[in-house]
C-alpha cells in the first residue's frame, strides 16, 4: 500500500525534475528569458524544501478513509502524465517546444497537488505551492510564441 509519504516522494521527484529542467533552460537562454527560467528553477527548489517540511510534519499522520480509493489514481496519474515528460534528460532545442513541455508539466503538477491536498492535514503550504505553479504556468503561457 502506498502512503502519504510515498505521494510526497512523488511530489519531491516532480519538483527536483522541474528544477533541473528550468536550470538547463536557463543555461541555454539570455536576458529576461534566462531570468525567468532561473526564477522558476529557484522556486521549484523551494517547493521541494516545502514538501520535505510537510513530510516531516505528517510522517505519522493517520490515513483517511478516502486514501485507498484515491492513491492508485494519484500514482497512476503521475506515472502516465508527469513522469514521462520530466524524466527525459534532454531539453528540446526548440525553445517553444521546451516551453510547451514545461506548461504541460506545470498543468499536470497543479492537478496532482490539488488532488493530494485533501490528504495533507494543514495544507496552507501546499496551497501556496499550487498558487505558485499556476503563476509558473501563466508566465510560460505569456512567453510561449514570443521567442
C-alpha positions as protocol buffer text, in pm:
chain_id: "A"
residue {
  index: 1
  type: UNK
  ca { x: 0 y: 0 z: 0 }
}
residue {
  index: 2
  type: UNK
  ca { x: 122 y: 345 z: -86 }
}
residue {
  index: 3
  type: UNK
  ca { x: 138 y: 601 z: 192 }
}
residue {
  index: 4
  type: UNK
  ca { x: 121 y: 977 z: 214 }
}
residue {
  index: 5
  type: UNK
  ca { x: 499 y: 963 z: 241 }
}
residue {
  index: 6
  type: UNK
  ca { x: 511 y: 787 z: -98 }
}
residue {
  index: 7
  type: UNK
  ca { x: 291 y: 1054 z: -254 }
}
residue {
  index: 8
  type: UNK
  ca { x: 510 y: 1330 z: -114 }
}
residue {
  index: 9
  type: UNK
  ca { x: 813 y: 1147 z: -254 }
}
residue {
  index: 10
  type: UNK
  ca { x: 647 y: 1172 z: -596 }
}
residue {
  index: 11
  type: UNK
  ca { x: 596 y: 1546 z: -538 }
}
residue {
  index: 12
  type: UNK
  ca { x: 966 y: 1579 z: -448 }
}
residue {
  index: 13
  type: UNK
  ca { x: 1060 y: 1399 z: -767 }
}
residue {
  index: 14
  type: UNK
  ca { x: 839 y: 1635 z: -970 }
}
residue {
  index: 15
  type: UNK
  ca { x: 997 y: 1942 z: -812 }
}
residue {
  index: 16
  type: UNK
  ca { x: 1352 y: 1807 z: -849 }
}
residue {
  index: 17
  type: UNK
  ca { x: 1296 y: 1740 z: -1218 }
}
residue {
  index: 18
  type: UNK
  ca { x: 1141 y: 2086 z: -1258 }
}
residue {
  index: 19
  type: UNK
  ca { x: 1447 y: 2244 z: -1101 }
}
residue {
  index: 20
  type: UNK
  ca { x: 1676 y: 2052 z: -1335 }
}
residue {
  index: 21
  type: UNK
  ca { x: 1469 y: 2134 z: -1643 }
}
residue {
  index: 22
  type: UNK
  ca { x: 1444 y: 2507 z: -1571 }
}
residue {
  index: 23
  type: UNK
  ca { x: 1813 y: 2522 z: -1483 }
}
residue {
  index: 24
  type: UNK
  ca { x: 1900 y: 2369 z: -1821 }
}
residue {
  index: 25
  type: UNK
  ca { x: 1671 y: 2616 z: -1998 }
}
residue {
  index: 26
  type: UNK
  ca { x: 1834 y: 2899 z: -1806 }
}
residue {
  index: 27
  type: UNK
  ca { x: 2175 y: 2789 z: -1932 }
}
residue {
  index: 28
  type: UNK
  ca { x: 2051 y: 2795 z: -2294 }
}
residue {
  index: 29
  type: UNK
  ca { x: 1894 y: 3142 z: -2284 }
}
residue {
  index: 30
  type: UNK
  ca { x: 1983 y: 3503 z: -2214 }
}
residue {
  index: 31
  type: UNK
  ca { x: 1829 y: 3822 z: -2080 }
}
residue {
  index: 32
  type: UNK
  ca { x: 1477 y: 3825 z: -1940 }
}
residue {
  index: 33
  type: UNK
  ca { x: 1408 y: 3469 z: -2054 }
}
residue {
  index: 34
  type: UNK
  ca { x: 1714 y: 3346 z: -1864 }
}
residue {
  index: 35
  type: UNK
  ca { x: 1595 y: 3540 z: -1558 }
}
residue {
  index: 36
  type: UNK
  ca { x: 1251 y: 3377 z: -1582 }
}
residue {
  index: 37
  type: UNK
  ca { x: 1390 y: 3024 z: -1604 }
}
residue {
  index: 38
  type: UNK
  ca { x: 1635 y: 3093 z: -1319 }
}
residue {
  index: 39
  type: UNK
  ca { x: 1347 y: 3220 z: -1103 }
}
residue {
  index: 40
  type: UNK
  ca { x: 1133 y: 2917 z: -1189 }
}
residue {
  index: 41
  type: UNK
  ca { x: 1422 y: 2682 z: -1104 }
}
residue {
  index: 42
  type: UNK
  ca { x: 1472 y: 2853 z: -768 }
}
residue {
  index: 43
  type: UNK
  ca { x: 1101 y: 2827 z: -687 }
}
residue {
  index: 44
  type: UNK
  ca { x: 1097 y: 2457 z: -777 }
}
residue {
  index: 45
  type: UNK
  ca { x: 1383 y: 2405 z: -530 }
}
residue {
  index: 46
  type: UNK
  ca { x: 1187 y: 2599 z: -265 }
}
residue {
  index: 47
  type: UNK
  ca { x: 882 y: 2379 z: -335 }
}
residue {
  index: 48
  type: UNK
  ca { x: 1095 y: 2068 z: -277 }
}
residue {
  index: 49
  type: UNK
  ca { x: 1207 y: 2211 z: 58 }
}
residue {
  index: 50
  type: UNK
  ca { x: 843 y: 2278 z: 147 }
}
residue {
  index: 51
  type: UNK
  ca { x: 748 y: 1920 z: 60 }
}
residue {
  index: 52
  type: UNK
  ca { x: 1034 y: 1794 z: 280 }
}
residue {
  index: 53
  type: UNK
  ca { x: 894 y: 2003 z: 565 }
}
residue {
  index: 54
  type: UNK
  ca { x: 541 y: 1872 z: 507 }
}
residue {
  index: 55
  type: UNK
  ca { x: 681 y: 1520 z: 502 }
}
residue {
  index: 56
  type: UNK
  ca { x: 842 y: 1568 z: 843 }
}
residue {
  index: 57
  type: UNK
  ca { x: 516 y: 1704 z: 982 }
}
residue {
  index: 58
  type: UNK
  ca { x: 290 y: 1422 z: 865 }
}
residue {
  index: 59
  type: UNK
  ca { x: 507 y: 1111 z: 861 }
}
residue {
  index: 60
  type: UNK
  ca { x: 295 y: 951 z: 1129 }
}
residue {
  index: 61
  type: UNK
  ca { x: -38 y: 1111 z: 1041 }
}
residue {
  index: 62
  type: UNK
  ca { x: -333 y: 873 z: 1013 }
}
residue {
  index: 63
  type: UNK
  ca { x: -452 y: 784 z: 664 }
}
residue {
  index: 64
  type: UNK
  ca { x: -807 y: 893 z: 583 }
}
residue {
  index: 65
  type: UNK
  ca { x: -1075 y: 655 z: 461 }
}
residue {
  index: 66
  type: UNK
  ca { x: -1061 y: 812 z: 114 }
}
residue {
  index: 67
  type: UNK
  ca { x: -693 y: 734 z: 82 }
}
residue {
  index: 68
  type: UNK
  ca { x: -732 y: 381 z: -55 }
}
residue {
  index: 69
  type: UNK
  ca { x: -971 y: 492 z: -328 }
}
residue {
  index: 70
  type: UNK
  ca { x: -759 y: 783 z: -447 }
}
residue {
  index: 71
  type: UNK
  ca { x: -398 y: 681 z: -402 }
}
residue {
  index: 72
  type: UNK
  ca { x: -399 y: 449 z: -701 }
}
residue {
  index: 73
  type: UNK
  ca { x: -536 y: 726 z: -918 }
}
residue {
  index: 74
  type: UNK
  ca { x: -273 y: 974 z: -798 }
}
residue {
  index: 75
  type: UNK
  ca { x: 14 y: 733 z: -852 }
}
residue {
  index: 76
  type: UNK
  ca { x: -112 y: 635 z: -1198 }
}
residue {
  index: 77
  type: UNK
  ca { x: -167 y: 998 z: -1291 }
}
residue {
  index: 78
  type: UNK
  ca { x: 192 y: 1084 z: -1201 }
}
residue {
  index: 79
  type: UNK
  ca { x: 329 y: 780 z: -1385 }
}
residue {
  index: 80
  type: UNK
  ca { x: 125 y: 841 z: -1701 }
}
residue {
  index: 81
  type: UNK
  ca { x: 105 y: 1219 z: -1724 }
}
residue {
  index: 82
  type: UNK
  ca { x: 401 y: 1367 z: -1540 }
}
residue {
  index: 83
  type: UNK
  ca { x: 699 y: 1132 z: -1523 }
}
residue {
  index: 84
  type: UNK
  ca { x: 733 y: 1061 z: -1897 }
}
residue {
  index: 85
  type: UNK
  ca { x: 767 y: 1437 z: -1952 }
}
residue {
  index: 86
  type: UNK
  ca { x: 1011 y: 1508 z: -1670 }
}
residue {
  index: 87
  type: UNK
  ca { x: 1231 y: 1201 z: -1679 }
}
residue {
  index: 88
  type: UNK
  ca { x: 1383 y: 1287 z: -2015 }
}
residue {
  index: 89
  type: UNK
  ca { x: 1729 y: 1429 z: -1965 }
}
residue {
  index: 90
  type: UNK
  ca { x: 1700 y: 1618 z: -2289 }
}
residue {
  index: 91
  type: UNK
  ca { x: 1567 y: 1971 z: -2319 }
}
residue {
  index: 92
  type: UNK
  ca { x: 1421 y: 2038 z: -2666 }
}
residue {
  index: 93
  type: UNK
  ca { x: 1645 y: 2264 z: -2872 }
}
residue {
  index: 94
  type: UNK
  ca { x: 1337 y: 2450 z: -2999 }
}
residue {
  index: 95
  type: UNK
  ca { x: 1254 y: 2692 z: -2719 }
}
residue {
  index: 96
  type: UNK
  ca { x: 879 y: 2693 z: -2792 }
}
residue {
  index: 97
  type: UNK
  ca { x: 874 y: 2311 z: -2766 }
}
residue {
  index: 98
  type: UNK
  ca { x: 1063 y: 2333 z: -2437 }
}
residue {
  index: 99
  type: UNK
  ca { x: 816 y: 2591 z: -2306 }
}
residue {
  index: 100
  type: UNK
  ca { x: 520 y: 2380 z: -2423 }
}
residue {
  index: 101
  type: UNK
  ca { x: 659 y: 2078 z: -2241 }
}
residue {
  index: 102
  type: UNK
  ca { x: 710 y: 2286 z: -1926 }
}
residue {
  index: 103
  type: UNK
  ca { x: 349 y: 2412 z: -1950 }
}
residue {
  index: 104
  type: UNK
  ca { x: 223 y: 2053 z: -1967 }
}
residue {
  index: 105
  type: UNK
  ca { x: 420 y: 1955 z: -1657 }
}
residue {
  index: 106
  type: UNK
  ca { x: 301 y: 2263 z: -1467 }
}
residue {
  index: 107
  type: UNK
  ca { x: -64 y: 2184 z: -1554 }
}
residue {
  index: 108
  type: UNK
  ca { x: -25 y: 1820 z: -1453 }
}
residue {
  index: 109
  type: UNK
  ca { x: 152 y: 1919 z: -1131 }
}
residue {
  index: 110
  type: UNK
  ca { x: -134 y: 2154 z: -1040 }
}
residue {
  index: 111
  type: UNK
  ca { x: -382 y: 1870 z: -1087 }
}
residue {
  index: 112
  type: UNK
  ca { x: -167 y: 1625 z: -886 }
}
residue {
  index: 113
  type: UNK
  ca { x: -109 y: 1870 z: -600 }
}
residue {
  index: 114
  type: UNK
  ca { x: -474 y: 1978 z: -590 }
}
residue {
  index: 115
  type: UNK
  ca { x: -582 y: 1616 z: -555 }
}
residue {
  index: 116
  type: UNK
  ca { x: -309 y: 1548 z: -298 }
}
residue {
  index: 117
  type: UNK
  ca { x: -422 y: 1848 z: -94 }
}
residue {
  index: 118
  type: UNK
  ca { x: -718 y: 1664 z: 56 }
}
residue {
  index: 119
  type: UNK
  ca { x: -478 y: 1426 z: 235 }
}
residue {
  index: 120
  type: UNK
  ca { x: -249 y: 1687 z: 388 }
}
residue {
  index: 121
  type: UNK
  ca { x: -382 y: 1797 z: 730 }
}
residue {
  index: 122
  type: UNK
  ca { x: -268 y: 2161 z: 726 }
}
residue {
  index: 123
  type: UNK
  ca { x: -236 y: 2237 z: 359 }
}
residue {
  index: 124
  type: UNK
  ca { x: -154 y: 2609 z: 367 }
}
residue {
  index: 125
  type: UNK
  ca { x: 196 y: 2533 z: 238 }
}
residue {
  index: 126
  type: UNK
  ca { x: 58 y: 2313 z: -38 }
}
residue {
  index: 127
  type: UNK
  ca { x: -196 y: 2582 z: -134 }
}
residue {
  index: 128
  type: UNK
  ca { x: 95 y: 2824 z: -171 }
}
residue {
  index: 129
  type: UNK
  ca { x: 281 y: 2579 z: -397 }
}
residue {
  index: 130
  type: UNK
  ca { x: -30 y: 2529 z: -611 }
}
residue {
  index: 131
  type: UNK
  ca { x: -68 y: 2907 z: -648 }
}
residue {
  index: 132
  type: UNK
  ca { x: 298 y: 2940 z: -748 }
}
residue {
  index: 133
  type: UNK
  ca { x: 266 y: 2656 z: -1001 }
}
residue {
  index: 134
  type: UNK
  ca { x: -29 y: 2845 z: -1153 }
}
residue {
  index: 135
  type: UNK
  ca { x: 188 y: 3157 z: -1178 }
}
residue {
  index: 136
  type: UNK
  ca { x: 460 y: 2946 z: -1345 }
}
residue {
  index: 137
  type: UNK
  ca { x: 203 y: 2829 z: -1598 }
}
residue {
  index: 138
  type: UNK
  ca { x: 85 y: 3187 z: -1664 }
}
residue {
  index: 139
  type: UNK
  ca { x: 445 y: 3306 z: -1710 }
}
residue {
  index: 140
  type: UNK
  ca { x: 513 y: 3024 z: -1955 }
}
residue {
  index: 141
  type: UNK
  ca { x: 190 y: 3088 z: -2148 }
}
residue {
  index: 142
  type: UNK
  ca { x: 288 y: 3456 z: -2185 }
}
residue {
  index: 143
  type: UNK
  ca { x: 634 y: 3356 z: -2304 }
}
residue {
  index: 144
  type: UNK
  ca { x: 516 y: 3089 z: -2549 }
}
residue {
  index: 145
  type: UNK
  ca { x: 522 y: 3208 z: -2908 }
}
residue {
  index: 146
  type: UNK
  ca { x: 717 y: 3524 z: -2831 }
}
residue {
  index: 147
  type: UNK
  ca { x: 1059 y: 3360 z: -2864 }
}
